[in-house]
Amino acid sequence: MKYLKPLGLALFITGFAIFNISFFWSSYQLTPEIVKGKISDERKATTLLQEARDLIGTDASSNFKFVAALSAALDKVNENQLSVFGFTNQELDQLAAYNKEKFSIASVDSVFKSENEQNAFKRKSFKDYGGWLDGQATSREQIQNVADNIKKYGIVNQFGFDRYAVKDLKYSLTKASATSPVKSNPALFLFLTIGLCIIGSLLYILPKLQLPAGIKNNGVFFNAMKNVQWLGILTGSWLILFYVLLYFYPEYMTNWVIMVDPVSKLLSGNEAGRFFLYGFIYTLCILVMGVRMIINYRHSKYQILRTCSVMFFQTAFAFLIPEIMIRLNQPYFDFKNIWPLDYSFFFNNRIDTLLANGGLGVFMLVWGIALIIIAVPVLVYFFGKRWYCSWVCGCGGLAETLGDPYRQLSNKKLSAWKIERWMIHSVLVFAVVMTAGVLYTYFTNSSWVFFFDSYKLREVYGAFIGAGFAGVVGTGFYPLMGNRTWCRFGCPLAAYLGIIQRFKSRFRITTNGGQCISCGNCSTYCEMGIDVRWYAQRGQNIVRSSCVGCGVCSSVCPRGVLNLEVKEEDGRFGKAILIGNNGIRLAD
């Protein structure tokens, strides 16, 4: 055991270093075959090849140079199409002159009467986008607005590449154009990077078996990794950068995605995508750090069971089953993910995909709805929000395992609690309004609900909440603000569960104030920012809706002051789940 820890650290640093170096270790060469293979529209593919002719057949020495050149070519395609199919000021002036009093849609045929592709498009698009002007008193400004909408939504979508297509194309073309040792030997580099990191982490963790079970106040606030010092800040910065690349610039991380292609092909039969890479690393982090959690809390059966549960649900339900379903030509579906955490569940493409897959798809849709309106309130009533947040949820699973070393960083101040309540419930309201708009659009085919566009609203939610808050902040801020930043301040499902737990749940953490010695362990290690000691000193039950029932406060209490309990039907508390140093049992 003496040499395992330094050996493990050396292997982890080696694997992590190779992983980071491989980010830059590639050259890129775009070919006509790659372009035509990724763009099904022959006309668009030919247009891009013309604009990217300087890039075709030449080696770009870095992903930054290649992506910059490819972006410029895609922008040039759009600029050219806008100049060819866009409305000129002279044409718009003619339309205004034809319609000085009331607009007549027939005047569009008179202005664009020549028979060519450009005029045919202008006639049709103006009638589609400006048909509402027919018979109305119309100004030159209104005609300009119609032309601007056609420019913004019509021309680029039909003849060029809209921003969604640009994002996907930059990623897919960059990955296909890569030539590197990683692409030649992906399995080898998978072992030299992620494989060495796993082996090194396990070797580093195993010597903990020689230490006493349980977390202690053993210099944690002097640790450079665990107390927002240089190593923690460096780790948090790397995580933040990783999430920014993952969600917003995936074209730069293609070498990392290529590494996991063999695993993806084994499971689903398809090449890996950026979210497969993320899911793969996410699952491995929970499994490896879950081993650490089990070793640390081996004195508590409750903690062992809880950790095994999140490891199982992440591996089976969130990672393996959805990938295997793709191999079986079924829709990707995470059976444990619940709206509004799964904010895209009611998006029209998700609903249409499920309904198009027959009985199984309908079952998935009904299952998802049943979780929201039946399972959540019933299970929270009997078990508290812990049944999901601490036993099932992938976000909670990562926080409890990978984030466990940072749980003491959660802010316990009253001001933080006030901010938390406003923020998390605001996100829940945002999710509800966004979903209502999405469903309205699905059933009416109208994207405008009152004064907002449902498509724009879902886009804003996905970028700022789904990617920015849940991903970049939620995990990247582990070493900076604690492991439950997302769960405390942003998760709309946690807010929904918490409301039920606060008012309609038999679960509580009860305290015995007469035995409290005010050591502060419970408050120090509460990941949800609850000042548990304040309640314990007064013998008050902890009824905070944010409590996820992880039970760590009880596990670190030296006096057995804190217990997880459920109410009897007469309102009294009974059958406490004791999870302290003597293991797990029901109180008399």
Wavefront OBJ file of the C-alpha trace (Angstrom):
o trace
v 0.000 0.000 0.000
v 2.920 2.337 0.654
v 3.716 2.915 -3.003
v 0.211 2.654 -4.448
v -0.744 6.282 -3.847
v 2.295 7.888 -5.555
v 2.099 5.326 -8.370
v -1.580 6.048 -8.855
v -0.965 9.790 -8.897
v 1.805 9.357 -11.485
v -0.420 7.217 -13.741
v -3.320 9.672 -13.450
v -1.141 12.683 -14.294
v 0.365 10.784 -17.249
v -3.042 9.819 -18.654
v -4.460 13.284 -18.059
v -1.454 14.908 -19.746
v -1.754 12.673 -22.836
v -5.498 13.430 -22.941
v -4.835 17.164 -23.026
v -1.956 16.931 -25.485
v -4.102 14.851 -27.850
v -6.444 17.833 -28.141
v -3.819 19.530 -30.344
v -2.270 16.384 -31.885
v -3.938 16.301 -35.272
v -3.986 17.741 -38.766
v -7.023 18.171 -40.986
v -7.674 17.676 -44.680
v -11.051 18.339 -46.252
v -11.946 16.361 -49.390
v -14.888 16.498 -51.808
v -15.894 13.012 -50.666
v -16.157 14.151 -47.049
v -18.250 17.194 -47.972
v -20.646 15.196 -50.133
v -20.870 12.488 -47.490
v -21.907 14.954 -44.782
v -24.167 17.231 -46.882
v -27.020 15.375 -48.569
v -28.144 18.431 -50.585
v -25.965 18.219 -53.698
v -26.401 21.888 -54.521
v -25.285 23.035 -51.071
v -22.362 20.614 -51.107
v -21.196 21.952 -54.490
v -21.540 25.539 -53.293
v -19.472 24.838 -50.177
v -16.790 23.083 -52.225
v -16.493 26.182 -54.398
v -16.064 28.481 -51.413
v -13.707 26.085 -49.600
v -11.505 25.367 -52.609
v -8.417 26.713 -50.814
v -9.078 24.238 -48.009
v -9.665 21.185 -50.208
v -6.677 18.873 -50.374
v -4.452 20.965 -48.108
v -3.356 20.038 -44.588
v -4.395 22.340 -41.769
v -1.914 21.930 -38.930
v -4.391 22.610 -36.122
v -8.089 22.404 -35.406
v -8.154 26.150 -34.801
v -6.874 26.938 -38.302
v -9.128 24.355 -39.921
v -12.275 25.487 -38.114
v -11.518 29.146 -38.864
v -11.126 28.426 -42.590
v -14.243 26.235 -42.650
v -16.274 28.877 -40.814
v -15.177 31.508 -43.320
v -16.248 29.251 -46.225
v -19.679 28.606 -44.693
v -20.150 32.338 -44.065
v -19.169 33.076 -47.662
v -21.792 30.630 -48.940
v -24.473 32.416 -46.934
v -23.299 35.851 -48.054
v -23.416 34.822 -51.695
v -26.888 33.302 -51.400
v -28.187 36.415 -49.638
v -26.826 38.607 -52.419
v -28.404 36.393 -55.106
v -31.829 35.834 -53.549
v -32.144 38.895 -51.319
v -34.497 41.794 -52.045
v -32.894 45.001 -53.325
v -33.985 48.451 -52.168
v -35.191 49.158 -55.698
v -37.479 46.106 -55.623
v -38.895 47.054 -52.243
v -39.473 50.629 -53.456
v -41.414 49.227 -56.403
v -43.589 47.175 -54.064
v -44.258 50.255 -51.946
v -45.126 52.278 -55.057
v -47.605 49.613 -56.215
v -49.295 49.607 -52.804
v -49.579 53.205 -51.653
v -53.008 52.841 -50.064
v -53.674 49.157 -49.419
v -51.370 46.254 -50.045
v -52.362 43.762 -52.735
v -50.559 40.460 -52.666
v -51.068 40.205 -56.442
v -48.631 43.113 -56.869
v -45.795 40.753 -55.952
v -46.269 38.966 -59.298
v -46.067 42.284 -61.125
v -42.788 43.318 -59.514
v -41.079 39.917 -59.832
v -42.495 38.897 -63.200
v -39.338 37.598 -64.899
v -39.197 33.813 -65.011
v -36.003 32.809 -63.246
v -35.137 31.009 -60.027
v -34.517 34.202 -58.061
v -37.847 35.818 -58.919
v -39.740 32.565 -58.415
v -38.291 32.380 -54.881
v -39.070 36.037 -54.181
v -42.672 35.676 -55.321
v -43.300 32.602 -53.217
v -41.418 33.714 -50.114
v -43.019 37.170 -50.004
v -46.470 35.620 -50.271
v -45.596 33.139 -47.492
v -44.045 35.669 -45.123
v -46.085 38.739 -46.107
v -49.491 37.310 -46.919
v -50.883 38.987 -43.818
v -50.320 42.386 -45.498
v -52.963 41.706 -48.152
v -55.723 44.292 -47.930
v -53.960 46.243 -45.188
v -52.705 49.832 -45.190
v -48.978 49.189 -45.503
v -45.874 51.284 -44.998
v -42.453 50.916 -46.611
v -41.139 49.897 -43.189
v -43.541 46.936 -42.969
v -42.497 45.750 -46.421
v -38.864 46.019 -45.311
v -39.626 43.946 -42.202
v -41.048 41.146 -44.357
v -37.936 41.222 -46.548
v -35.718 41.108 -43.447
v -37.579 38.051 -42.121
v -37.147 36.295 -45.462
v -33.449 37.136 -45.365
v -33.142 35.899 -41.813
v -35.210 32.714 -42.016
v -35.949 31.883 -45.656
v -32.884 32.386 -47.840
v -30.261 30.919 -45.520
v -32.440 27.938 -44.609
v -33.238 27.068 -48.210
v -30.034 27.923 -50.067
v -27.368 28.273 -47.399
v -26.608 26.980 -43.919
v -28.501 28.259 -40.880
v -26.680 28.546 -37.575
v -27.823 25.118 -36.388
v -26.598 23.508 -39.602
v -23.339 25.461 -39.366
v -22.733 24.187 -35.829
v -23.356 20.550 -36.807
v -21.367 20.821 -40.032
v -18.325 22.356 -38.408
v -18.257 19.477 -35.936
v -18.969 16.629 -38.378
v -16.644 17.920 -41.129
v -13.834 18.558 -38.656
v -14.119 15.080 -37.191
v -14.243 13.429 -40.626
v -11.269 15.485 -41.872
v -8.986 14.687 -38.935
v -5.813 12.709 -39.582
v -3.903 11.842 -36.437
v -2.341 9.009 -34.425
v -5.505 9.103 -32.307
v -7.685 8.385 -35.337
v -5.358 5.598 -36.451
v -5.330 3.908 -33.011
v -8.333 5.138 -31.018
v -8.405 2.130 -28.687
v -4.730 2.565 -27.814
v -5.169 6.231 -26.970
v -8.339 5.474 -25.044
v -6.233 3.252 -22.795
v -3.316 5.711 -22.598
v -5.638 8.524 -21.528
v -8.881 7.532 -19.835
v -7.622 4.025 -19.051
v -4.522 5.276 -17.215
v -6.639 7.871 -15.387
v -8.966 5.129 -14.129
v -6.136 2.839 -13.020
v -4.276 5.712 -11.406
v -7.366 6.946 -9.569
v -8.141 3.506 -8.166
v -4.555 3.010 -7.010
v -4.661 6.437 -5.368
v -7.952 5.617 -3.633
v -7.213 2.093 -2.350
v -4.799 3.139 0.449
v -7.802 4.829 2.106
v -8.714 1.338 3.304
v -5.940 1.702 5.885
v -7.504 4.882 7.286
v -10.447 5.053 9.698
v -13.837 5.013 7.956
v -15.721 8.264 7.496
v -14.719 11.807 6.616
v -12.979 13.819 9.294
v -11.884 17.424 9.816
v -8.350 16.383 8.942
v -6.895 19.556 7.460
v -9.470 19.809 4.673
v -9.436 23.597 4.842
v -5.683 23.640 4.283
v -5.867 21.397 1.202
v -4.990 23.161 -2.069
v -7.560 21.085 -3.953
v -10.423 21.227 -1.470
v -10.350 24.817 -0.207
v -10.483 27.062 -3.312
v -6.721 27.322 -3.540
v -4.526 27.119 -6.634
v -5.125 23.431 -7.403
v -8.891 23.675 -6.891
v -9.095 26.824 -9.011
v -7.047 25.140 -11.744
v -9.311 22.072 -11.645
v -12.459 24.201 -11.762
v -11.076 26.223 -14.689
v -10.361 23.029 -16.648
v -13.868 21.705 -15.985
v -15.454 25.003 -17.031
v -13.409 25.058 -20.252
v -14.354 21.438 -20.981
v -18.069 22.223 -20.649
v -17.804 25.360 -22.766
v -16.179 23.324 -25.541
v -18.679 20.480 -25.152
v -21.802 22.619 -25.424
v -20.718 25.528 -27.593
v -17.568 24.572 -29.565
v -17.559 20.779 -30.018
v -15.675 21.068 -33.324
v -12.463 21.683 -31.367
v -12.657 18.466 -29.317
v -13.032 15.972 -32.171
v -9.863 14.066 -31.222
v -11.367 13.282 -27.828
v -14.577 12.068 -29.462
v -12.631 9.869 -31.877
v -11.046 8.053 -28.913
v -14.391 6.665 -27.773
v -15.583 5.599 -31.242
v -14.790 1.914 -30.530
v -16.942 1.969 -27.377
v -19.825 3.692 -29.162
v -19.714 1.246 -32.079
v -19.705 -1.652 -29.637
v -22.821 -0.396 -27.833
v -24.970 1.361 -30.434
v -23.257 0.483 -33.708
v -22.701 4.180 -34.491
v -19.753 6.526 -34.325
v -19.443 8.482 -31.113
v -20.783 11.990 -30.752
v -19.778 14.644 -28.274
v -22.523 13.644 -25.835
v -21.479 10.005 -25.984
v -18.001 11.128 -24.937
v -19.556 13.149 -22.146
v -21.815 10.303 -21.000
v -18.905 7.858 -21.082
v -16.622 10.069 -18.964
v -19.536 11.037 -16.700
v -20.347 7.397 -15.974
v -16.720 6.460 -15.356
v -16.333 9.357 -12.916
v -19.333 8.151 -10.922
v -18.064 4.565 -10.899
v -14.469 5.373 -9.918
v -15.310 8.052 -7.375
v -18.160 5.839 -6.162
v -15.492 3.370 -5.070
v -13.873 6.181 -3.078
v -17.248 7.056 -1.543
v -17.866 3.446 -0.491
v -14.400 3.166 1.070
v -14.809 6.438 2.952
v -18.278 5.587 4.264
v -17.829 1.856 4.731
v -19.032 2.274 8.340
v -22.527 3.207 7.071
v -24.686 0.705 5.218
v -27.010 3.535 4.209
v -24.195 5.393 2.418
v -22.956 2.200 0.766
v -26.433 1.362 -0.552
v -27.030 4.932 -1.683
v -23.725 5.073 -3.546
v -24.289 1.699 -5.207
v -27.726 2.938 -6.271
v -26.480 6.055 -8.085
v -23.687 3.997 -9.686
v -26.240 1.474 -10.960
v -28.800 3.965 -12.256
v -26.190 6.055 -14.073
v -24.481 3.051 -15.662
v -27.583 1.089 -16.629
v -30.398 3.602 -17.133
v -28.524 6.706 -18.245
v -25.718 5.155 -20.291
v -26.037 1.516 -21.371
v -29.785 1.069 -21.969
v -30.232 4.187 -24.150
v -27.262 3.177 -26.321
v -28.480 -0.407 -26.673
v -31.929 0.879 -27.648
v -30.340 2.789 -30.524
v -28.757 -0.458 -31.705
v -32.264 -1.989 -31.627
v -33.552 0.902 -33.810
v -35.519 2.374 -30.929
v -35.441 6.006 -29.769
v -32.814 7.122 -27.282
v -34.533 7.283 -23.897
v -33.336 7.690 -20.309
v -36.040 6.041 -18.197
v -34.930 7.775 -14.997
v -34.829 11.336 -16.351
v -37.832 13.443 -15.341
v -39.258 16.751 -16.536
v -38.442 19.550 -15.849
v -34.837 18.375 -15.376
v -35.305 16.729 -18.764
v -36.582 20.019 -20.159
v -36.783 18.790 -23.770
v -39.202 15.940 -22.964
v -42.199 17.776 -24.474
v -40.376 19.207 -27.495
v -42.243 18.420 -30.699
v -39.387 16.384 -32.184
v -39.197 14.223 -29.033
v -42.957 13.608 -28.952
v -43.106 12.885 -32.702
v -40.190 10.452 -32.433
v -41.820 8.552 -29.580
v -45.230 8.398 -31.260
v -43.622 7.208 -34.490
v -42.101 4.195 -32.716
v -45.325 2.349 -32.040
v -46.240 0.760 -28.743
v -42.806 1.122 -27.160
v -42.647 4.799 -28.029
v -46.111 5.402 -26.579
v -45.064 3.520 -23.442
v -42.019 5.786 -23.090
v -44.200 8.867 -23.425
v -46.719 7.596 -20.870
v -43.884 6.512 -18.568
v -42.375 9.999 -18.642
v -45.701 11.675 -17.894
v -46.496 9.173 -15.122
v -43.165 9.932 -13.445
v -44.048 13.629 -13.374
v -47.609 13.510 -12.073
v -47.732 10.230 -10.107
v -44.315 8.882 -9.123
v -42.810 12.175 -7.958
v -45.535 13.213 -5.454
v -46.153 9.661 -4.196
v -42.489 8.761 -3.665
v -41.639 12.142 -2.156
v -44.542 11.741 0.253
v -43.205 8.429 1.530
v -39.421 8.880 1.176
v -38.687 12.589 0.665
v -36.849 14.003 -2.329
v -33.869 11.795 -1.407
v -35.386 8.902 -3.391
v -34.434 10.773 -6.546
v -31.799 13.395 -5.669
v -29.599 11.042 -3.652
v -30.433 7.594 -5.024
v -31.299 7.913 -8.727
v -30.392 11.263 -10.317
v -27.284 11.403 -12.496
v -26.561 15.019 -11.521
v -26.850 14.052 -7.875
v -24.776 10.939 -8.502
v -21.895 12.960 -9.928
v -22.193 15.486 -7.102
v -22.122 12.734 -4.465
v -19.131 10.910 -5.944
v -16.885 13.183 -7.994
v -18.031 16.196 -5.992
v -17.780 14.630 -2.512
v -14.334 16.157 -1.759
v -15.858 19.629 -2.231
v -19.064 19.325 -0.164
v -17.639 21.508 2.631
v -17.413 24.491 0.234
v -21.174 25.066 0.095
v -22.100 28.483 1.459
v -24.061 28.213 4.725
v -24.909 31.931 5.048
v -28.503 33.097 5.339
v -27.958 35.394 2.344
v -27.025 32.360 0.207
v -30.245 30.614 1.277
v -32.308 33.649 0.247
v -30.630 33.756 -3.172
v -31.077 29.998 -3.510
v -34.839 30.140 -2.934
v -35.374 32.886 -5.479
v -33.120 31.378 -8.133
v -34.263 27.764 -8.042
v -37.968 28.636 -8.047
v -37.426 31.181 -10.826
v -35.854 28.449 -12.960
v -38.844 26.197 -12.206
v -41.263 28.934 -13.332
v -39.122 29.485 -16.444
v -39.277 25.749 -17.227
v -43.050 25.638 -16.765
v -43.647 28.693 -18.985
v -41.254 27.371 -21.641
v -42.935 23.957 -21.647
v -46.404 25.514 -21.839
v -45.275 27.473 -24.877
v -43.764 24.369 -26.456
v -46.997 22.386 -26.005
v -49.077 25.296 -27.329
v -46.914 25.328 -30.448
v -47.169 21.555 -30.800
v -50.989 21.550 -30.781
v -51.606 24.823 -32.681
v -48.564 25.049 -35.003
v -48.210 28.673 -33.885
v -44.902 29.621 -32.271
v -46.136 32.913 -30.813
v -47.780 32.699 -27.404
v -48.974 36.120 -26.229
v -45.804 38.198 -26.508
v -43.075 35.550 -26.810
v -41.830 33.062 -29.396
v -41.790 29.535 -27.952
v -38.889 28.507 -30.206
v -36.793 31.401 -28.960
v -37.772 30.643 -25.376
v -36.691 27.003 -25.596
v -33.443 28.093 -27.226
v -32.713 30.553 -24.414
v -33.559 27.948 -21.769
v -31.368 25.312 -23.407
v -28.378 27.632 -23.753
v -28.480 29.423 -20.421
v -30.067 26.819 -18.117
v -29.530 23.432 -19.784
v -25.950 24.091 -20.919
v -24.651 27.148 -19.083
v -26.099 26.638 -15.607
v -26.465 22.841 -15.346
v -23.217 22.077 -17.182
v -20.667 24.875 -17.075
v -21.600 26.186 -13.628
v -23.174 23.042 -12.193
v -20.064 20.884 -12.504
v -17.312 23.375 -13.266
v -17.940 25.139 -9.969
v -17.489 22.008 -7.812
v -14.026 23.132 -6.604
v -15.212 26.736 -6.242
v -18.696 26.660 -4.649
v -19.269 23.058 -3.604
v -20.699 20.001 -5.279
v -24.407 20.880 -5.338
v -24.368 24.334 -6.938
v -26.804 23.269 -9.666
v -28.986 21.274 -7.274
v -29.179 24.189 -4.818
v -29.602 27.145 -7.145
v -30.852 25.871 -10.495
v -32.417 22.415 -10.779
v -36.157 22.846 -11.488
v -36.893 19.224 -10.587
v -35.227 19.721 -7.205
v -37.497 22.735 -6.702
v -40.575 20.665 -7.613
v -39.511 17.822 -5.291
v -38.628 20.283 -2.541
v -42.033 21.957 -2.546
v -43.692 18.578 -2.006
v -41.133 17.538 0.625
v -41.576 20.783 2.559
v -45.350 20.463 2.901
v -46.448 16.926 1.998
v -43.824 14.406 2.991
v -43.435 11.946 5.861
v -39.639 12.291 5.649
v -37.649 14.546 7.958
v -34.205 14.678 9.537
v -34.902 14.842 13.259
v -32.526 16.064 15.937
v -31.825 15.452 19.614
v -30.586 18.810 20.822
v -29.700 17.525 24.295
v -26.858 15.435 22.870
v -25.427 18.065 20.460
v -21.896 19.195 21.368
v -21.782 21.864 18.612
v -18.789 20.312 16.865
v -20.096 21.621 13.527
v -19.328 18.498 11.470
v -22.919 18.345 10.232
v -22.935 21.917 8.925
v -19.433 21.679 7.505
v -20.275 18.709 5.324
v -23.830 19.620 4.323
v -23.594 19.929 0.558
v -26.905 21.804 0.315
v -25.695 24.740 2.387
v -27.932 24.017 5.391
v -26.604 25.121 8.761
v -27.578 21.795 10.339
v -25.937 22.665 13.655
v -28.360 25.584 14.107
v -31.268 23.112 14.024
v -29.458 20.475 16.091
v -28.629 22.887 18.900
v -32.326 23.726 19.236
v -33.595 20.193 18.803
v -35.567 21.259 15.721
v -36.381 18.951 12.831
v -34.756 19.950 9.542
v -37.624 20.799 7.240
v -35.724 22.719 4.570
v -37.052 21.877 1.111
v -33.493 21.871 -0.242
v -32.429 18.877 1.903
v -31.680 15.884 -0.333
v -31.556 13.377 2.517
v -28.023 12.242 1.719
v -27.532 11.461 5.411
v -23.909 12.595 5.519
v -24.690 14.968 8.403
v -25.777 11.930 10.434
v -22.799 9.883 9.286
v -20.298 12.463 10.531
v -22.092 13.229 13.800
v -20.097 11.754 16.722
v -23.110 11.760 19.062
v -25.942 10.294 17.001
v -27.908 13.548 17.184
v -29.308 13.396 13.654
v -31.616 10.699 12.281
v -33.545 10.180 9.059
v -37.171 9.496 10.009
v -40.666 9.102 8.588
v -43.931 10.111 10.271
v -46.500 7.690 11.534
v -50.071 8.251 10.367
v -50.941 10.134 13.562
v -48.303 12.732 12.761
v -45.661 11.536 15.200
v -42.189 10.653 14.026
v -41.042 7.092 14.386
v -38.908 4.376 12.830
v -35.783 6.469 12.568
v -33.168 5.295 10.103
v -29.975 5.422 12.138
v -26.998 5.792 9.814
v -24.196 6.676 12.178
v -21.088 4.768 13.150
v -23.028 1.633 14.090
v -24.409 1.083 10.618
v -28.043 1.253 9.487
v -31.024 0.057 11.502
v -34.549 1.068 12.466
v -34.959 2.744 15.827
v -37.318 1.231 18.368
l 1 2 3 4 5 6 7 8 9 10 11 12 13 14 15 16 17 18 19 20 21 22 23 24 25 26 27 28 29 30 31 32 33 34 35 36 37 38 39 40 41 42 43 44 45 46 47 48 49 50 51 52 53 54 55 56 57 58 59 60 61 62 63 64 65 66 67 68 69 70 71 72 73 74 75 76 77 78 79 80 81 82 83 84 85 86 87 88 89 90 91 92 93 94 95 96 97 98 99 100 101 102 103 104 105 106 107 108 109 110 111 112 113 114 115 116 117 118 119 120 121 122 123 124 125 126 127 128 129 130 131 132 133 134 135 136 137 138 139 140 141 142 143 144 145 146 147 148 149 150 151 152 153 154 155 156 157 158 159 160 161 162 163 164 165 166 167 168 169 170 171 172 173 174 175 176 177 178 179 180 181 182 183 184 185 186 187 188 189 190 191 192 193 194 195 196 197 198 199 200 201 202 203 204 205 206 207 208 209 210 211 212 213 214 215 216 217 218 219 220 221 222 223 224 225 226 227 228 229 230 231 232 233 234 235 236 237 238 239 240 241 242 243 244 245 246 247 248 249 250 251 252 253 254 255 256 257 258 259 260 261 262 263 264 265 266 267 268 269 270 271 272 273 274 275 276 277 278 279 280 281 282 283 284 285 286 287 288 289 290 291 292 293 294 295 296 297 298 299 300 301 302 303 304 305 306 307 308 309 310 311 312 313 314 315 316 317 318 319 320 321 322 323 324 325 326 327 328 329 330 331 332 333 334 335 336 337 338 339 340 341 342 343 344 345 346 347 348 349 350 351 352 353 354 355 356 357 358 359 360 361 362 363 364 365 366 367 368 369 370 371 372 373 374 375 376 377 378 379 380 381 382 383 384 385 386 387 388 389 390 391 392 393 394 395 396 397 398 399 400 401 402 403 404 405 406 407 408 409 410 411 412 413 414 415 416 417 418 419 420 421 422 423 424 425 426 427 428 429 430 431 432 433 434 435 436 437 438 439 440 441 442 443 444 445 446 447 448 449 450 451 452 453 454 455 456 457 458 459 460 461 462 463 464 465 466 467 468 469 470 471 472 473 474 475 476 477 478 479 480 481 482 483 484 485 486 487 488 489 490 491 492 493 494 495 496 497 498 499 500 501 502 503 504 505 506 507 508 509 510 511 512 513 514 515 516 517 518 519 520 521 522 523 524 525 526 527 528 529 530 531 532 533 534 535 536 537 538 539 540 541 542 543 544 545 546 547 548 549 550 551 552 553 554 555 556 557 558 559 560 561 562 563 564 565 566 567 568 569 570 571 572 573 574 575 576 577 578 579 580 581 582 583 584 585 586 587 588
